[in-house]
């Protein structure tokens, strides 16, 4: 005999690479589908679902067939069918070695006994299949067709239902951030900068060793120079002394005075250290208005500070600015400037420039923690290269290079890559932001970090900037980002 079961359908969208949240798709009197999931990636579609067959009413001679299909207009692809056989049909199939009525069965036996089913024992088919994705499947529907066959070897299907659209496959981007080899530094030039507050008599520029706190200030200058000069690894090449003045008196007078005081200190240093006077550059810088503004910033209790700012930032001449400051009311404002801030502007900044000799690998290994500033980034990387890549020692050297030479692009980018590999994205950004913000490699690396943080607006802005500057990593990552954004 032949007996037909009504056809029921379930329909769901084939979505993109991410998994759809599991849900009950449909309930009929003969089946229940739950945990329906469709995933799509790498040119494949995978369908998962659980089908409760506990309530199916199947004759002893019948086979119930559930056939999932992907359908779109005239295109259709049948997926492996689920077959549930009645008792005699199963025994007949066993004896005749015919346990399937379809070409590609997924399941062919209901294991629970009738008494167990009547007692409410649940039996579920966990269905899973994967098939190749084809372009016609875009906008297609998943449909579950049901039917049965008895003594006849064929199955009849009827009915259809609504469906959702097939989502586009999400592009899997391949972002890169290249390792950068540091440039060699055949001649290592370093410098140290300090400030000294030498007191002079009014409108005079002679160095008076025992005047006020000059003994301490002068001793500090000589000690800084001696520390460099006594180091056998260092050779002083020049010393630069800059003289600064406070705003009172005329601009021209202060320019001459600051220059004479710088020269006077240069003569003193040459005499005390034996360094050739020709190797000491002395120059007067005049009035330090930028320094005055910084001191006002640090003095929030100053009365009418906004008026002081307005004068400092105005386009008046320096002499006019000083005159306007002196006329501020109450006069305690100018007195505070004169007594608390102006003395700090009368100073000598000095810079000691020196060369550092080159070191072999063993020497560099000792210096990496003892005195890393003597090493070039190139020498540090040679030390790193003597260890296994990715080892604790290797990573430590790269971190030291970035700490002491954040302005060196190779050190910053490579240390950032190290932090990225350890999942420390915020640390990577911190390292990169301390480096040269005008270098396309640094900009591109920051864009790469923002890609990993999924901050695509920030990443896009930086990658466009670095791409325009010709950075190849940025061009590649920008193309990958745009493909990804288009796919979602």
C-alpha positions, -999 to +999 in steps of 0.1 A: +000+000+000+010+036-003+001+062+023+009+099+020+019+122+048+011+159+045+041+179+035+054+205+059+082+230+053+106+250+073+123+280+059+152+301+071+178+324+056+212+312+047+232+338+065+268+350+063+299+336+080+286+342+115+262+317+130+225+325+134+213+323+170+196+290+176+158+291+176+127+271+171+119+274+134+086+256+131+064+232+149+040+209+131+019+180+143+045+156+131+078+173+136+096+200+156+128+217+144+150+236+168+186+249+171+185+258+134+218+274+124+233+283+090+269+293+087+288+304+056+325+307+052+353+299+027+329+291-001+309+265+019+275+265+035+269+245+066+234+237+080+227+225+115+194+217+131+177+193+156+145+176+144+123+160+170+108+128+155+093+115+187+057+122+176+060+109+140+032+084+132+049+059+109+033+027+097+052-005+103+057-008+065+065+028+059+096+050+056+092+086+065+116+109+045+126+145+054+146+162+026+162+196+032+167+216+000+183+249-010+160+265-035+161+298-056+138+302-085+146+273-109+178+263-090+176+237-064+201+215-045+189+186-025+208+178+007+212+144+024+177+131+034+167+120+068+149+086+067+129+072+096+117+036+089+088+016+104+096-017+121+088-041+093+103-018+067+135-018+086+136-055+090+128-060+053+157-036+045+180-055+067+172-089+052+175-075+017+204-052+024+183-022+013+182+003+043+176+034+022+150+047-002+170+078-012+203+081-029+220+101-002+205+092+033+214+109+065+195+088+089+176+055+086+164+042+119+143+054+148+159+038+178+133+045+206+107+018+211+070+026+206+063+022+243+091+046+251+078+071+227+043+068+242+059+074+276+072+107+263+108+098+256+123+124+232+142+113+202+159+140+181+179+139+149+209+162+150+213+171+114+245+186+100+256+189+064+280+211+043+278+219+006+296+241-018+283+276-021+272+287-056+263+322-068+227+313-075+223+306-038+224+343-030+189+351-019+180+314-018+159+297+008+163+266+029+132+244+027+124+212+045+102+188+026+085+158+042+068+128+027+065+090+030+066+059+009+052+025+016+052-004-008+060+018-037+096+029-041+089+065-048+081+096-027+057+124-034+063+160-021+038+188-020+037+224-007+061+254-003+066+282+022+082+317+026+119+321+028+146+346+038+175+360+017+209+345+015+235+369+031+267+377+013+298+359+025+318+380+049+353+387+036+381+374+058+407+402+057+444+395+059+460+426+076+498+430+079+523+451+098+558+446+085+589+442+107+613+471+101+651+467+100+667+496+119+692+518+100+728+514+110+744+542+130+781+543+122+787+574+143+766+575+174+759+612+184+742+618+217+736+649+239+725+659+273+707+691+281+706+709+314+697+743+328+717+765+352+706+796+371+736+818+374+731+851+393+746+883+379+747+918+392+722+941+375+732+947+339+765+929+344+777+896+330+808+887+350+808+852+366+809+856+404+816+822+419+806+831+454+776+853+446+743+839+460+739+802+450+764+804+421+789+780+436+763+752+435+751+760+400+786+763+386+796+730+403+766+713+387+777+724+352+813+712+357+801+679+372+778+672+342+806+679+318+832+659+338+808+629+339+808+627+301+844+637+296+857+610+320+838+581+303+862+563+281+834+553+257+824+589+251+841+619+233+828+654+237+825+671+204+808+704+214+790+723+241+763+748+234+753+775+260+722+796+255+716+827+276+680+838+284+667+870+300+635+882+317+613+908+300+621+939+321+643+965+303+643+968+265+643+939+240+676+951+225+692+955+259+682+920+270+694+905+237+729+919+242+729+911+279+718+874+274+745+870+247+773+885+269+763+863+299+763+831+277+798+840+264+810+847+300+798+813+311+814+797+280+848+813+289+844+800+325+837+765+314+866+764+290+889+777+317+878+752+343+875+721+321+903+726+295+878+722+267+887+744+238+868+776+237+862+771+200+843+739+208+819+758+230+791+777+212+776+806+231+745+825+220+721+849+235+684+841+231+669+873+246+637+874+265+619+841+272+582+848+267+574+812+260+589+803+294+569+831+310+536+817+296+545+782+310+551+797+344+517+815+343+502+781+334+517+767+365+503+796+387+465+792+387+462+816+417+476+846+397+450+874+396+434+882+363+454+855+346+433+858+315+445+894+311+481+883+315+476+856+288+460+882+265+491+904+267+516+876+263+497+862+232+491+896+217+509+910+186+524+939+204+562+943+205+581+927+234+587+961+249+550+970+246+540+937+263+563+943+292+549+979+296+513+966+295+521+939+321+536+966+344+504+987+342+480+959+352+458+966+383+462+957+410+500+962+409+505+930+429+501+912+396+533+926+381+551+923+415+543+885+414+556+883+379+588+902+389+595+883+421+583+848+414+586+842+376+611+866+361+640+852+381+633+817+367+636+831+332+672+844+337+690+812+331+716+794+309+706+763+291+735+741+281+738+710+259+767+686+259+771+668+225+793+637+223+800+607+203+798+571+216+822+544+203+809+513+187+806+480+206+810+444+197+782+418+205+796+408+239+800+444+250+766+453+237+750+424+257+765+438+289+753+473+281+717+464+272+707+467+309+737+485+323+738+515+300+715+510+270+718+547+258+753+539+247+740+515+221+724+522+188+692+506+179+711+486+153+735+473+180+705+464+202+689+444+174+722+425+169+719+415+206+683+405+200+693+385+170+717+365+191+687+351+210+659+329+197+632+350+180+603+353+204+622+343+234+621+362+267+655+377+261+647+386+225+615+404+235+632+422+263+658+437+240+631+450+216+613+465+246+644+483+257+650+496+222+615+511+221+618+526+256+651+544+250+646+553+214+609+558+209+616+583+181+633+556+161+606+542+138+620+507+136+622+504+174+587+517+179+569+497+152+587+464+161+580+468+198+544+476+190+542+444+169+556+425+199+529+440+222+502+431+196+514+395+196+509+394+233+474+409+230+484+443+245+468+466+219+466+497+241+503+493+250+511+490+212+493+523+206+511+540+235+545+529+220+535+542+185+522+575+197+555+582+214+573+579+181+575+601+150+538+610+141+548+623+107+564+590+096+540+569+073+553+537+089+542+548+123+509+560+110+503+528+092+511+507+123+486+527+143+460+521+117+468+483+120+462+484+157+429+501+153+419+474+128+426+448+154+405+469+179+377+470+153+377+508+154+373+510+117+367+547+114+401+555+131+418+528+112+405+541+078+416+576+085+451+566+094+455+541+066+443+567+040+469+591+054+497+565+053+487+553+018+489+588+004+524+589+018+532+557-002+532+531+026+526+497+011+513+481+043+487+508+046+476+504+009+472+466+014+454+470+047+431+497+033+421+474+004+415+446+029+394+468+051+373+481+023+366+445+011+356+435+045+333+465+051+317+459+017+310+423+025+292+431+057 
